[in-house]
């Protein structure tokens, strides 16, 4: 009668986790320092022991079978628990170590998370970091990352979301654009302007939501915007606004320096847009992980050090 150890070998867990994250046999081979043939052979041996296919292979990519998804979920949970046990037994509360997988958005990841991680590994040299930047944040239920840096508090109660820093989306434009077209006085005036659109995440495209700070309760308006420039890259959108092409809605962290030096000006400052506070999101089972807690604490301090541009408010 076959036992669990006959079906699953401990060394297979890390191998399969890396394979699934890589997305292809050739990419996994590069990550593991093996040949594609060696990776394929080891996977075949795993599937033979398991008695079921774990991966559907094509010429360019691979997809996990339902059994492979179950294998991956349990493999990563076991690997996490092994790491956390090692931390607890090894007294690593003072010296975090192990692999830390971080996901962040492209622009914010480049400008803030990457530099923060550079300083983090200097302070904690025994932690190995893998940073993945993406336009779309991964699903909260996905287990490919230990910590995801997101804008806005996630509604999912199955994860821990720690607020790292306040952040607002602001409407802005270049002085040259406003001199040429005039500044909108009300949200409905935006319909007469060229508005730069960003297609990101699940947010409604072509609609900006603004709330008046006056009145109780606050009045929220959905404004349909128009414009001749659209992108999924926030940095490009900011550059278009700097070039005087139109009005842009962007997180203040991304435009602070341009507001400070006057290259961009806040539009409709008395209206609020949907919040975009910065959160670190991680699975509940990671709350005892020393390296994750150390990174989240470190990042909160780092973001708190950043100088913020005082946006005028009409209170």
N, C-alpha and C positions, 0 to 999 in steps of 0.2 A: 504493500500500500504506500502510495507516494505521500511524503510529508511536505510541510511548507518549505523546508530548506531544500527539498528536491526541486520544487517549483520555482522558488525565488531565492536567489543568492544575494547576500548583502551588497556585494560589489556592483550588482546590476542596478541598484537603486539610483546611484549617482550617475551611472552611465546613461540610463534611460531618461533621467531628468535633463541632462545636457542634450541628449538627442532630441527630445521634444522641444526644448527651447531654441535649438539651432534651426529647425525647420526643414533640414535636408540632411541626407547622409554625408554629402561632401562637406557641408558646413560643420557638422558634428565632428567629422574627421579632423578638420583644421583645429577645432576647439580642443579636441582630446589628444592631438598630436599623433594620430593614427592614420593609416591609409583608409580610403573609402572601402576597400575590400575587407579590411579587418573589422571595420564598424559593421558592415553588412553581415559578416560571418557571426559576430557576437550577437547581433540582433536575432539572427536565425536560430542561434543556440538558445536564446531566451524564449523565443516563441515555441521552440520544440519542448522545452521544459514546462512552459505554461500550458501547452496543448491548444493554444488559440493564437490567431494572428493578432499582433499588437499594433502594427502599422500597415497602412495601405500605401504602397509605393507607386509613384509614377516617374517618368523620366526626369522631371524638373523639381518635384516637391513630394512631400509625404504628408499623410494625414493619419492621426491616431484612430484606431477602431474603437468602438465602445469599450471593449475590454482594455485597450491601451489607455483610454481616459481614466478608467478606474485604477489601473496600475500606476499611472502618473500621479493621481491624487494621493494615493496612499504612500507612494514612494517619497514624495515631497514632504508629506506630513512626518513620516518616519525620520527623514534626514533632518528636518527642523528640530524634532525632539531630541535627536542625537546631539546636534549642535548645542541646544539649550542645556542638556544634561552635562555636556562637557564644560560649558561656561560655569554652571553652578558648582560642579565638582572641582574645577580648576581655579576657582577663586578669581574669575575673570571680570568680576564687577569693577575692578580697578584697571584691568587690561583687556578690553573687549577684543575678540578675535573671530575669525571665520569669514565666510562669504556674505556680502551684503549686496542684494540686487535692488536697484533703484530705478524707478520710471518717473519721467517728468515730461512736460510739454517742450516742444522744440525751442521756442524763443526763451522762455523762462529757464529752461534747463541749461541752455548755452550761457546765458548772462548771469545766472545766480547759483544754480545747483552745481554745475560743473566746477566753478571756482571754489564753492564751499566744500565740495568733496576733496579738492586738492589740499585744502587746509586740514580737513578731517583726517586724512590718512597720515599727515605729518604728526598729528597728535596721537593717532591710534594706528601705528604701523603694522599691527598684526591683523588688521581688517583688510580683506581684499574686496574691492568694489567693482561692480558691473553696473554702468549707467546706460540706460536705454532711453532715447528720446523719441517721442512719437507725436504726430498731429492729434490723433484721437487717444484719449486715455483708455487703458485696458479695462475690461469689465471688472467690477469689484470682486466678483467671484473667481476671477482668474488667479491662479497660484504661481504665475511666472515671476512675480516680484515680491520682495519683502516689504518695501515701502513705496507708495506712489504719492507724488506731490501733485495735488489737484487744486483747482480753483472752485470755491463754493463747497459748502458742507454736503457730503453725500447723504442721501436719505436712508441708505441701507444700515440697519441696526446690527447686522452681522459683522461689521468691521468697526475698528476703533479709528476715530477721526480726531486728531489733535490740531487745534487751530494754532498756526505758527505766526501769522501776521495779518493785520488788517489790509484790505486792498479794495479799491473801488474802481469801477469802470467809469471813465470820464469821456465826455464829448469834447473834441478838440479840432482845431484847424490852424493853418498857418496864418500869420497876419496878412500876408499878401492875398490869400483867398478871401478873407473877411473884408479886406479893403475893396476888393473887386466886386464881391457879391453881397456884402452886408452881413451882419450877424443876425441869426434868428432870434426873435423875441419870445416865441412860444414853441412848444414841441411841434405844433402843426405847421410851423414855418419850415420845418425840415423837409417837407414834401417839395418845396421850391428849390432845394439845394442839391448839389451833387454830393452824394454820400458814399463813402468807400465801404464796401461790404466785405466781411470775413466769413467764410464758410468753415466753421469748426464745431466739432462735437455734435450734440443733439439739439443745439439751440435753433430756434426758428430763424430761418434765413430770410433776410429782407424786412425784418420787423424789429424795431427798437422799442423797449418798454421803459417809460419814464414815469417817475412818481413825484408829485409836488410835495415839497417839505411843509407847505402850509395846509392848514385844515386838519380836522380830525373826524373821521378817518382820512388818511391820505388818499388822494385820487391818483389812480394809476391809468396810464394811457398807453395803448399799443399803436405805434406810429409806423406805417409802411413807408419805407424809404426807397429812393431810386438813385441810380448812379451808373457811370460807365466803367467802373473799375471794381473787380471782385477777385479775391484770392483766398487761399487757405493758409497763407503764411502771414502771420502778424507782423513780422519785421518788414516785409515788403509793403504791407498796408501803411505802416508808419512812415516809410520813405515816400510813399505817394502823398501822404498828408503833408510831409515836409516840403515836397515839391509844389504844393499849392493846388492839388487837384480836388480837394473837397474836405468834408467833415468826416471824422472818424470816431468810433467808439472803441476805446482801448483801455486796458488796465493801467492804473497809475504807475505801477512798478515798471512798465515798459516805456513810459513817456516822461517820467520825472525829470530827466536831464534836459529834455527839450522844453518843458514847461519852465524850468529854472532859468534857462538862457534866453527864453522868449521866442524860440523858433516855432513853438506851438502855443496856442492860447486856448484856455478852457471856454467852451461854448455852453450856454444855459446852465451856469453853475448852481442855480437855485433848484435844479431838478436832479433827482437821484435815479441812477440806473441800477439794474440787478447787481447784488453784491458778488464779490469775487474774492472773498478772504482766502488766504492760502492755508491749506490743510495737508498734514501728513496722514496718510491712510494706510492701515495695515491690519492684518487678520488678528482676531482676538487671541488666538493661540500664541501670537508673537509678543504678547505684552510682558512676558518674563524674559525675553531675549535681551541680553545686555548690550549687544552691538546695535540692535535696533533702537533701544532706548537711548543709548549714547549718541547715535546719529541724530535722532529727532530732537533731543535736548540741544545738541550742538547747532543744528540748523535753526532752531528757534532763536538762539542767541545771535547767530550770524545775521539773520534777517532783521533782528531787532537793532543791530548796529547801523543798518543802512539809513542814510539821511533821506528824509521824505520831503518833498516839495509841498509847502502849505497852500493848498488849493483854496481860493476864496469861497466863502460860503455866505449866503444871504440869510442870516438867522434873525 
